[in-house]
């Protein structure tokens, strides 16, 4: 490693799932190079993801929708942080905003490395003729490549994040001695329609799991999901919504460590549970693990998806189904239950 690279700026602003995927790369590098200082520039919401972080990792947040909005906002950021005298910049985002910031640092004589997103191969992967249907490089590998170009060797030695032992939990979230029920988290909502398993089917999954009397179910979501979750909790036994408990983002992440399994979409919750070392079942729709966004350490055993000729049609799940029926998410509740029980059985 170059002796000059002692003070490194890392940029990754959004989205949450992509920011989460930086953790298994940044944390090992920080710990392998304790003599260096790493500063991550990210969003205020994303800052909450970085629990159990190394001591030589500092977080700077910028709100790009308000104070640091637009191109002027990027110049403002640069003027505020250039005094920290970074000698290297690792751009893990490579979008217009980070490109401008990167160029400003280049002009000031700072060494820079950027992420190669593989846009062309991802476009081929989602092409309707599927001429490029193959496993692409993961985001973890793309992030580590950036650090390698700055002279940092990536060991890949990431261990699950530690639970916050100081966390004070409501009684419903504390397993009593002798309680042999299995704890399952369900995060049923993703940002995009093309990733969301139909809620009426997920409700049936919750009903079936509840009726067995063998599971306690915890619902992860946002305040927008309150009405749905309240209904599921009212109509079923042993179903608890974390939304109304207002634990805070960091504490919800820590609580995932207590689960036997988390059921999620292709979403940030999948990534967070994987980083906590929790078993995961992720349901995929119009996106596909081949794009490189499967959670850390997860394999095909953690994925439930349909093999259709039209999949994947989107890298991020934000495109409307060209047939209008979202057949990719037409997965029976029985199949979901079967997969849950299979993973639980293997865990035991």
C-alpha positions in Angstrom: 0.0 0.0 0.0 1.2 3.5 -0.8 2.5 5.2 2.3 0.6 8.3 1.2 -2.8 6.6 1.6 -3.5 7.2 5.3 -6.6 9.4 5.2 -9.2 8.1 2.9 -12.6 9.5 1.9 -15.2 6.9 0.9 -18.4 8.1 -0.9 -21.7 6.1 -1.0 -24.9 8.2 -0.6 -27.8 5.9 -1.5 -29.8 3.6 -1.7 -30.0 1.9 1.6 -29.5 -1.6 0.3 -26.4 -0.5 -1.7 -25.0 1.3 1.3 -25.5 -1.8 3.5 -23.5 -3.8 1.0 -20.5 -1.6 1.6 -20.2 -2.8 5.2 -18.7 -6.3 4.6 -16.0 -4.5 2.5 -15.3 -1.3 4.5 -15.2 -3.0 8.0 -12.5 -5.6 7.2 -10.4 -3.0 5.4 -10.6 -0.6 8.3 -9.6 -3.4 10.7 -6.8 -4.6 8.5 -5.3 -1.1 8.2 -5.7 0.3 11.7 -3.0 3.0 11.0 -5.3 4.5 8.4 -8.4 6.7 8.9 -11.4 6.2 6.8 -14.3 8.7 6.4 -17.5 7.7 4.8 -19.7 10.3 3.2 -23.3 9.1 3.1 -26.9 10.2 3.9 -28.3 10.9 7.4 -30.6 7.8 7.2 -27.8 5.5 6.0 -25.6 6.5 8.9 -27.8 4.5 11.2 -26.8 1.3 9.4 -23.3 1.4 10.6 -23.5 -0.3 14.0 -20.5 -2.1 15.6 -18.2 -0.1 13.3 -14.4 0.0 13.6 -12.8 2.8 15.6 -11.0 4.2 12.6 -14.2 4.7 10.6 -15.8 8.1 10.8 -19.2 9.0 9.2 -20.0 12.3 7.6 -23.6 12.9 6.5 -25.1 15.2 3.9 -28.7 15.9 3.1 -28.7 16.2 -0.7 -32.4 17.1 -0.7 -32.0 20.3 1.3 -28.7 21.9 2.5 -26.6 20.1 -0.1 -29.0 20.0 -3.0 -27.9 20.0 -6.6 -24.5 20.9 -8.1 -24.1 23.9 -5.8 -24.5 21.5 -2.8 -21.6 19.3 -4.0 -19.3 22.3 -4.3 -20.4 23.3 -0.7 -19.6 19.8 0.5 -16.2 19.9 -1.1 -15.4 23.3 0.4 -16.4 22.0 3.9 -14.4 18.8 3.9 -11.3 19.6 1.8 -9.7 20.9 4.9 -9.5 17.3 6.2 -6.7 16.8 3.8 -7.8 13.4 2.3 -5.0 11.8 0.3 -7.3 9.3 -1.4 -11.0 9.1 -2.5 -12.8 5.8 -3.0 -16.0 6.5 -5.0 -18.3 3.6 -4.3 -21.3 5.3 -6.0 -20.1 6.7 -9.4 -23.1 8.8 -10.2 -23.2 12.5 -11.3 -23.0 13.8 -7.8 -20.0 11.7 -6.8 -18.4 12.3 -10.2 -18.4 16.0 -9.6 -17.0 15.6 -6.1 -14.4 13.2 -7.4 -13.3 15.7 -10.1 -12.9 18.4 -7.6 -10.6 16.2 -5.5 -8.6 15.2 -8.7 -8.1 18.9 -9.5 -6.8 19.4 -6.0 -4.2 16.6 -6.5 -5.9 13.8 -4.6 -5.7 10.2 -5.7 -9.0 8.8 -6.7 -10.5 5.4 -7.6 -14.1 4.8 -8.7 -16.5 1.9 -8.9 -17.2 0.2 -12.2 -20.9 -0.6 -12.1 -21.0 -3.0 -15.1 -24.0 -1.1 -16.7 -23.6 -2.8 -20.1 -23.6 -6.3 -18.7 -26.5 -5.6 -16.5 -28.4 -4.2 -19.5 -27.7 -7.5 -21.3 -28.8 -9.4 -18.3 -32.2 -7.7 -18.3 -32.6 -7.7 -22.1 -35.8 -9.5 -23.1 -33.7 -11.9 -25.3 -31.5 -12.8 -22.3 -28.3 -12.8 -24.3 -26.3 -12.1 -21.1 -28.1 -14.4 -18.6 -25.2 -15.2 -16.3 -23.9 -14.5 -12.9 -22.3 -11.0 -12.8 -19.7 -9.7 -10.3 -21.2 -8.9 -7.0 -21.4 -5.4 -5.5 -19.1 -6.6 -2.8 -16.4 -7.5 -5.4 -17.0 -4.2 -7.2 -16.5 -2.2 -4.0 -13.4 -4.2 -3.0 -11.9 -3.5 -6.4 -12.0 0.2 -5.7 -10.0 -0.2 -2.5 -7.6 -2.6 -4.3 -6.9 0.2 -6.9 -5.9 2.5 -4.0 -3.5 -0.2 -2.7 -5.7 -1.8 0.0 -5.8 -5.5 -0.1 -9.2 -6.9 0.8 -9.1 -10.0 3.0 -12.9 -10.7 2.9 -12.7 -11.5 6.6 -16.1 -10.1 7.6 -17.8 -11.5 10.7 -21.4 -10.9 11.6 -22.2 -7.7 13.4 -22.5 -7.8 17.2 -25.8 -7.3 19.0 -26.2 -4.2 21.1 -26.1 -5.7 24.6 -27.2 -2.4 26.1 -30.4 -2.5 24.1 -33.4 -2.2 26.4 -36.3 -4.1 24.7 -40.0 -4.2 25.5 -41.1 -7.4 27.2 -42.6 -8.8 24.0 -39.2 -8.8 22.4 -37.4 -10.7 25.1 -37.5 -14.5 24.9 -38.3 -16.0 28.3 -36.5 -19.0 29.7 -38.2 -22.2 28.4 -39.8 -20.5 25.5 -39.2 -23.0 22.6 -41.1 -21.0 19.9 -39.2 -20.1 16.8 -38.9 -16.4 16.1 -39.5 -15.3 12.5 -39.2 -11.8 11.2 -41.2 -10.7 8.2 -40.3 -7.6 6.1 -43.0 -7.8 3.5 -42.6 -4.4 1.7 -39.9 -3.2 -0.6 -39.7 0.2 -2.3 -40.6 -1.0 -5.8 -43.7 -2.9 -7.0 -41.6 -5.4 -9.0 -40.0 -6.7 -5.8 -43.1 -7.0 -3.6 -44.7 -10.3 -3.0 -48.5 -9.7 -2.9 -49.6 -8.6 0.5 -52.7 -10.7 0.6 -50.5 -13.8 0.1 -48.1 -12.7 2.7 -51.0 -12.2 5.1 -52.0 -15.8 4.4 -48.4 -16.9 5.2 -48.7 -15.0 8.5 -52.0 -16.7 9.2 -50.7 -20.2 8.6 -47.5 -19.7 10.6 -49.6 -18.3 13.5 -52.1 -21.1 13.5 -49.3 -23.7 14.0 -48.6 -22.3 17.4 -44.8 -22.9 16.8 -43.8 -19.4 15.7 -43.7 -15.9 17.1 -43.7 -13.4 14.2 -42.3 -10.0 14.2 -43.2 -7.5 11.4 -40.6 -5.1 10.1 -41.7 -2.0 8.1 -42.3 1.7 8.1 -45.2 3.8 9.6 -46.9 3.6 6.2 -47.4 -0.1 6.9 -49.2 0.5 10.2 -52.7 -0.2 9.1 -51.8 -3.5 7.4 -49.7 -4.7 10.3 -52.4 -3.8 12.9 -54.8 -6.0 11.0 -52.4 -8.9 10.9 -51.6 -8.5 14.7 -55.3 -8.3 15.6 -56.4 -11.3 13.6 -53.5 -13.6 14.6 -51.8 -14.8 17.8 -48.2 -14.3 18.5 -47.8 -11.6 15.8 -46.0 -8.4 16.8 -45.4 -5.2 14.8 -42.1 -3.5 15.5 -43.4 -0.3 13.8 -45.5 0.8 16.8 -42.6 0.2 19.2 -40.4 2.9 17.7 -37.2 1.1 18.6 -35.1 3.1 16.2 -33.4 1.9 13.1 -30.2 0.8 14.8 -32.0 -1.1 17.5 -34.2 -2.9 15.0 -31.1 -4.1 13.2 -29.7 -5.3 16.4 -32.9 -7.2 17.2 -32.6 -9.2 14.0 -29.8 -11.1 15.7 -32.4 -12.7 18.0 -34.4 -14.1 15.0 -34.3 -17.7 13.8 -35.2 -16.5 10.3 -36.0 -13.3 8.5 -38.4 -13.4 5.5 -37.9 -10.4 3.2 -38.0 -9.2 -0.4 -34.9 -8.3 -2.4 -34.4 -5.3 0.0 -32.2 -3.7 2.6 -33.7 -5.9 5.3 -32.3 -9.0 3.5 -28.9 -7.4 3.6 -29.1 -6.3 7.2 -30.2 -9.7 8.5 -27.4 -11.4 6.6 -24.9 -9.0 8.2 -26.2 -9.9 11.6 -25.7 -13.6 10.9 -29.4 -14.3 10.8 -30.9 -16.9 8.4 -32.7 -15.3 5.5 -35.4 -16.3 3.0 -35.6 -13.6 0.3 -38.4 -13.6 -2.3 -37.4 -12.2 -5.7 -39.6 -10.9 -8.5 -38.5 -9.0 -11.5 -34.9 -8.7 -10.2 -32.4 -11.6 -10.0 -29.4 -12.5 -7.8 -27.4 -12.7 -11.0 -27.2 -8.9 -11.0 -24.9 -9.1 -8.0 -27.1 -7.9 -5.2 -27.6 -11.0 -3.2 -26.9 -10.5 0.5 -23.6 -11.2 2.1 -22.9 -14.9 2.5 -26.3 -15.9 1.1 -26.7 -18.7 -1.4 -29.5 -20.0 -3.7 -30.9 -21.8 -0.6 -31.9 -18.4 0.7 -33.8 -17.4 -2.4 -37.3 -18.1 -3.6 -38.0 -17.2 -7.2 -39.6 -18.3 -10.4 -37.7 -19.3 -13.5 -39.4 -17.4 -16.2 -38.0 -16.4 -19.6 -39.0 -12.8 -18.9 -36.8 -12.6 -15.7 -35.0 -10.6 -14.9 -36.5 -7.6 -16.6 -35.1 -5.0 -14.2 -31.9 -4.5 -12.2 -33.6 -2.5 -9.4 -37.2 -3.7 -9.6 -38.5 -0.3 -10.7 -39.9 -1.1 -14.1 -43.5 -1.9 -14.8 -44.2 -5.5 -15.9 -44.6 -5.4 -19.7 -47.3 -8.0 -19.4 -49.0 -6.3 -16.6 -49.5 -9.4 -14.4 -46.2 -9.6 -12.5 -46.1 -13.4 -13.0 -42.7 -13.4 -11.5 -44.3 -12.9 -8.1 -47.0 -15.5 -8.6 -45.6 -17.8 -5.9 -48.0 -19.9 -3.8 -48.2 -19.4 -0.1 -47.7 -23.1 0.3 -44.3 -22.7 -1.5 -43.3 -19.9 0.9 -44.3 -21.9 4.0 -42.5 -25.0 2.6 -39.3 -22.9 2.1 -39.5 -21.4 5.5 -39.8 -24.8 7.2 -37.0 -26.1 5.1 -34.6 -23.4 6.2 -35.7 -23.7 9.8 -35.1 -27.5 9.7 -31.6 -27.0 8.2 -30.8 -24.4 10.9 -31.6 -26.9 13.6 
